[in-house]
Amino acid sequence: MSELARNARFVGSFVLHALAEDPRRLLTLAARRAAIGVRAAGNRRRAVTGRQATPMPAVTPSRVPTLGTVPSAASPRVLHHLTNSLPFTQSGYTLRSHAVLRAQADAGLTVHATTRAGYPLTIGAITARHTSTLDGIVYEHLIPAAVRRGRARRLDEAATLLAAAATRTGAEVIHATTPAATGEVARAAAERLGLPWVYEVRGLPEETWAASHATPEEREAAARSQRFAALRDAETDLATAADAVVTLSGTMRDELVGRGVPAERIHVVPNAVAQSLLEAEHPDPRSARDLLGLPVEGLLVGAVSSLVGYEGQDTILRTVALLRSRGVDARALIVGDGVSRPSLVGLAADLGLTEHTILPGRVPASAASTYVAALDVVLVPRRPDRVTHLVTPLKPVEAMAIGRPVIASNLPALVEACGGAGVLVDPDDVDGWADAVQRLLDDPRWYADRVTAGSAVATDRSWTRMTEIYTEVYASATTRAEVNR
């Protein structure tokens, strides 16, 4: 049966299942499909120079692993099981996944990636091939014959597909990520094959879900709900069961230890940047703005980020409004898309900033660094929620690698992410945000000092260095699996 025929059969069963259980989901999928089409058309129109995907290599059968063998410390065979991936989903999650895969491959590890069962068909990409190749990294999309009734049956089929991929590619370690729906499939497949498995805790889904509510009262109610407790328990169970755990920061490590995950099993692999980003010649802000067709004159501040409430992008607009009231020719650039976009458009109008706010939407990954370079100052004004206290974002490190000073909310996770190079401000202190921007504008020496400090932090957090930690993680996971077998 052809891939398209298999897609049609799966999509048919998926639609029937959705109609029976959650009809509203079909409307969401239709909107996603439309968004994918719009982005694809936009990408074709843009002449953005970037690294091109390499042709898909010929795939030959890999050896079947001897169960329980210890992978070579220099080049273990690792199967990464992911929730989603480029090119169908562009997010901090997929960008980190792709960066990790590329760095590990460059370091000599044999890597293969799979995505959750049914993806990307389940987000509306119904004509997608069952493999995608980008920068030489092959993503295998696990497509079941149909959507099974019952959670246990769906988990069993997903684990069967993943186990088959692991056997076919000769995997010696299975490496999965949050959320639990992805991790539990990896756990089941690893247990069937007798392989070690690693769980990478990139976020705290229950905290992100609670933070998505509009008001403090709603967020507090969400944090007390049964759904919150169930999400938390599922994540904790997987982290406790894994042979090794990876997480992004000391703040998240401490949270996991507090939940009972053994500290010696947790490894911190912070968000990092590609060596190529560190070595590239980035344009100065005015040149970058000229390349992008943005206003060249004046001060441009903002961020490249998902537009969600806890990111606090309203503070960017309020800061620009205050700077303009002080006579500074300031503008806001907020790149990205998300549920907060309508409210940001409305706030810009309320503040009289419609003509001074640029909201280009989501841009291709290859253009993101140019948009960051276009900023004079990068702002990371995250709102003080539990998720923002614990989870470190990628954007400060990327900005520092590109040579831009960062002003960030004074929250534990951001203090750690900035590594002493960022300017820290109380999240709710708009006067403090404006003062920090103005000081950088008025004091070139301090501006240069922040850029130099940021460059040092970014250099220490390259994916090349992080791959050394991952290799140690895989060896540790294998040793523990051998002891417990």
Secondary structure, 3 states (H helix, E strand, C coil): CCHHHHHHHHHHHHHHHHHHHCCHHHHHHHHHHHHHHHHHHHHHHCCCCCCCCCCCCCCCCCCCCCCCCCCCCCCCEEEEEECCCCCCCCCHHHHHHHHHHHHHHHCCCEEEEEECCCCCHHHCCCCCCCEEEECCEEEEECCCCCCCCCHHHHHHHHHHHHHHHHHHCCCCEEEEECCHHHHHHHHHHHHHHCCCEEEEECCCHHHHHHHCCCCHHHHHHHHCCHHHHHHHHHHHHHHHHCCEEEECCHHHHHHHHHCCCCHHHEEECCCCECHHHHHCCCCCHHHHHHHHCCCCCCEEEEEECCCCHHHCCHHHHHHHHHHHHCCCCEEEEEECCCCCHHHHHHHHHHCCCHHHEEEEECCCHHHHHHHHHCCCEEEECCCCCHHHHHCCCCHHHHHHHHCCCEEEECCHHHHHHHCCCCEEECCCCHHHHHHHHHHHHHCHHHHHHHHHHHHHHHHHCEHHHHHHHHHHHHHHHHHHHHHHC
